[in-house]
Amino acid sequence: FESSSTEFNKMYYDGAYTEQTDMQPAGINGATQPSVLDGAKRDRAIWSGDLGIEGQGIADTLGSNGNNYVKQSLLTLITSSQQGGGLNADTLFRTGPYSNSYSSWTADAATEYYRNTGDTAFARQVLPWLEGQLAYDATLTNSDGLIVTGSQISTTNGGYDWDFYDGAKTGVVTAFNDLYYRTLRDVAYIEANLGNTARAAAYNQTAGQVRNAINANLFDPAAGTYYLSESDHTTFAQDANALSVLFGIAPAGKVPGILSALKTLWGPHGSEPFSAGSSYSNLISPFITAFEVEADYLAGDTADAEHLLALTWDQMLDPHNPFYTGTFWENIGPDGTATEIGRAHV
C-alpha cells in the first residue's frame, strides 16, 4: 500500500500490524481453531465489536490469507448461541452474550465476512442464528417498533456497550436501534443472495419501519441531530449520530448538519464521545471515531474525514509519544493519555 501521505501510509501498516498481533493461530494457548482476539495484551478474547473493525482490516491487508481466522472466530460466537435468542458476543471468561448492541455487531461482522468472501456455505450455516437474532429482537420492541434495552450486563437485552465503564443505557437508545436497523438490512442481504427473496423483502420492510420510527421519535428537528435516547434529550452522542449517517438512517438533507454538529466534539486528540457536562466518560474512542470517519467519507466530506483521522491516529504513530508501541490504542484521554494499548480499533 502506498499513498501520497507518509502519515497515512504509516497508519495503514500500523493498523495491519495491530490486527496481526491479534490473530492467534490454532495451538496457541490451547486454541483448537485460529481466532482474532481483541488485543495482543489485554483481554485476549474474541469480541464481536472488535471483529467489526478487524474483519474488514484483515480482508484489506491480508486478503484470503486471513479468512479462516475471521470465520472461525465468528463461528465460535454464533454456533454457541441459542437459536431464537440473542447472539453471543465475546469469549471473556466464557463464550456468551454481552449486550443487545454487541449481538448486533456479531451479525454485522458475519455479514461483512460474507460480503468479503462470498462464502455461501458459511452464510447458510449461520443464517438460522441470524434469523433467530431478529426474531428475538422483535420481542424487545415497543409499540413504535423500537428496541428497549435493560440495565443488565452479559445479557442479550442489556444496554451495555463499547463504553462499559459508563454502565448500561436503558430504554429506547438511538445507537442500539441504529444497529437493529443495520441487522435487518444485513440479514436481508444474506437472504436475497441465497435466493430467499420473500424473507429478504420482509426484513427490508421492517427495516424501513424502524428507520421511520427512529427519525420520528429520536431525531431533534430543532437541533438537526439525534438524541442519545428517548429519555435523554440533553446528551449529544457521537455514536448515535455517526451510525445514523453511516447506516443510511438520516435523511440526506440532514446529513451535512449532523456531521457539522459532530465536529463540536472534536479536540486536539480526537472526538470526545459525548457532549461536555454529560454523565458519561470523556475518554476518546477510536472504535466509535472510525465510524464517524466512514460517515464523513460516505458523505463526500473527505477533508473532515482526513482531519479526524489525523487528530486521532497520528499521535499513535509518533515514536516520540511516551505511549508509542507500534500498535493502536483502545481509548485516549482528552489530554492525549493512552489508557488501553494494543487493541484492534484501527
QUIBEL-V667958 format. One record per residue. N is the residue number from 1. RES is the residue in three letters. SS is DSSP state (a for helix, b for strand, c for the rest). Layout:
n res ss
N RES SS
N RES SS
This chain:
n res ss
1 PHE c
2 GLU c
3 SER c
4 SER c
5 SER c
6 THR a
7 GLU a
8 PHE a
9 ASN a
10 LYS a
11 MET a
12 TYR a
13 TYR a
14 ASP a
15 GLY a
16 ALA a
17 TYR a
18 THR a
19 GLU a
20 GLN a
21 THR a
22 ASP c
23 MET b
24 GLN b
25 PRO c
26 ALA c
27 GLY c
28 ILE a
29 ASN a
30 GLY a
31 ALA c
32 THR c
33 GLN c
34 PRO c
35 SER b
36 VAL b
37 LEU c
38 ASP c
39 GLY b
40 ALA c
41 LYS c
42 ARG c
43 ASP c
44 ARG c
45 ALA c
46 ILE c
47 TRP b
48 SER a
49 GLY a
50 ASP a
51 LEU a
52 GLY a
53 ILE a
54 GLU a
55 GLY a
56 GLN a
57 GLY a
58 ILE a
59 ALA a
60 ASP a
61 THR a
62 LEU a
63 GLY a
64 SER a
65 ASN a
66 GLY a
67 ASN a
68 ASN a
69 TYR a
70 VAL a
71 LYS a
72 GLN a
73 SER a
74 LEU a
75 LEU a
76 THR a
77 LEU a
78 ILE a
79 THR c
80 SER c
81 SER c
82 GLN c
83 GLN c
84 GLY c
85 GLY c
86 GLY c
87 LEU c
88 ASN c
89 ALA c
90 ASP b
91 THR c
92 LEU c
93 PHE c
94 ARG c
95 THR c
96 GLY b
97 PRO c
98 TYR c
99 SER c
100 ASN a
101 SER a
102 TYR a
103 SER a
104 SER a
105 TRP a
106 THR a
107 ALA a
108 ASP a
109 ALA a
110 ALA a
111 THR a
112 GLU a
113 TYR a
114 TYR a
115 ARG a
116 ASN a
117 THR a
118 GLY c
119 ASP c
120 THR a
121 ALA a
122 PHE a
123 ALA a
124 ARG a
125 GLN a
126 VAL a
127 LEU a
128 PRO a
129 TRP a
130 LEU a
131 GLU a
132 GLY a
133 GLN a
134 LEU a
135 ALA a
136 TYR a
137 ASP a
138 ALA a
139 THR a
140 LEU c
141 THR b
142 ASN c
143 SER c
144 ASP c
145 GLY c
146 LEU c
147 ILE b
148 VAL c
149 THR b
150 GLY b
151 SER c
152 GLN c
153 ILE c
154 SER c
155 THR c
156 THR c
157 ASN c
158 GLY b
159 GLY c
160 TYR c
161 ASP c
162 TRP c
163 ASP c
164 PHE a
165 TYR a
166 ASP a
167 GLY c
168 ALA c
169 LYS c
170 THR c
171 GLY b
172 VAL c
173 VAL b
174 THR a
175 ALA a
176 PHE a
177 ASN a
178 ASP a
179 LEU a
180 TYR a
181 TYR a
182 ARG a
183 THR a
184 LEU a
185 ARG a
186 ASP a
187 VAL a
188 ALA a
189 TYR a
190 ILE a
191 GLU a
192 ALA a
193 ASN a
194 LEU c
195 GLY c
196 ASN c
197 THR a
198 ALA a
199 ARG a
200 ALA a
201 ALA a
202 ALA a
203 TYR a
204 ASN a
205 GLN a
206 THR a
207 ALA a
208 GLY a
209 GLN a
210 VAL a
211 ARG a
212 ASN a
213 ALA a
214 ILE a
215 ASN a
216 ALA a
217 ASN a
218 LEU c
219 PHE b
220 ASP b
221 PRO c
222 ALA c
223 ALA c
224 GLY c
225 THR b
226 TYR b
227 TYR c
228 LEU c
229 SER b
230 GLU c
231 SER c
232 ASP c
233 HIS c
234 THR c
235 THR c
236 PHE c
237 ALA b
238 GLN a
239 ASP a
240 ALA a
241 ASN a
242 ALA a
243 LEU a
244 SER a
245 VAL a
246 LEU a
247 PHE c
248 GLY c
249 ILE c
250 ALA c
251 PRO c
252 ALA a
253 GLY a
254 LYS a
255 VAL a
256 PRO a
257 GLY a
258 ILE a
259 LEU a
260 SER a
261 ALA a
262 LEU a
263 LYS a
264 THR a
265 LEU a
266 TRP b
267 GLY b
268 PRO c
269 HIS c
270 GLY b
271 SER b
272 GLU c
273 PRO c
274 PHE b
275 SER c
276 ALA c
277 GLY c
278 SER c
279 SER c
280 TYR c
281 SER c
282 ASN c
283 LEU c
284 ILE b
285 SER b
286 PRO a
287 PHE a
288 ILE a
289 THR a
290 ALA a
291 PHE a
292 GLU a
293 VAL a
294 GLU a
295 ALA a
296 ASP a
297 TYR a
298 LEU a
299 ALA c
300 GLY c
301 ASP c
302 THR a
303 ALA a
304 ASP a
305 ALA a
306 GLU a
307 HIS a
308 LEU a
309 LEU a
310 ALA a
311 LEU a
312 THR a
313 TRP a
314 ASP a
315 GLN a
316 MET a
317 LEU a
318 ASP c
319 PRO c
320 HIS c
321 ASN c
322 PRO c
323 PHE c
324 TYR c
325 THR c
326 GLY c
327 THR c
328 PHE c
329 TRP b
330 GLU b
331 ASN b
332 ILE b
333 GLY c
334 PRO c
335 ASP c
336 GLY c
337 THR c
338 ALA b
339 THR b
340 GLU b
341 ILE b
342 GLY c
343 ARG b
344 ALA c
345 HIS c
346 VAL c
